[in-house]
Amino acid sequence: MGADIGFTFNWYRRGPYSPSLTRTLYSAEELGLLKMTNPQLSASEKKIADDLRELLGEDLENPKALELIASVWYLVPGIPQQKEAKEQALDALLEQKPQFTRDELREALGRVASFREKHEKPRS
């Protein structure tokens, strides 16, 4: 969502995955660094958190929905405009995420596309 957190992601079974981020989080948990109360976020971090809440809505704590939205976000980096491009994106998603129905994938693709259109920076 625009944050450079210093980790790269690859495709894995359930979606985008970063082994180095996983190691960092496990280490931070062992050191007790993940138990923060009232963390102070910068303005850009707050915007990203607000954007995530907007995109995910009621699905913020739904693991299946998080997997689906993260997968769509990762696998379809643009906003398919043409019907044929949308169908190709759905075919690719269905190949990678066969546990989801085409309708679930279509709805997630629509959510991500609408979000991106709303938040896309104008090109000069």
C-alpha angles and dihedrals in degrees: 000000000000100000116128100212095166097247130109123218131213132187115271136167098286098029140281112006137181116198092192092051090049091052091048093051093048090050092047091050092051089053092048093244096130095065097087122154117206097355113202111236126199117238091260092048090049090051091052091048090049091048091051091051090050094048096044100036110167090358093069092112099029108109094199092051091045090052091049097047093043090050093050091046091051100040098042106043096171136047109262107219104177122071090236092052091049091051091049090051090050091049091052092047092049090051091054097036107035091158088073124072122240088248092054090049092047091051092048091047089051092050093050093044092049091048092049093047091051094047100034113124113239113254117235 
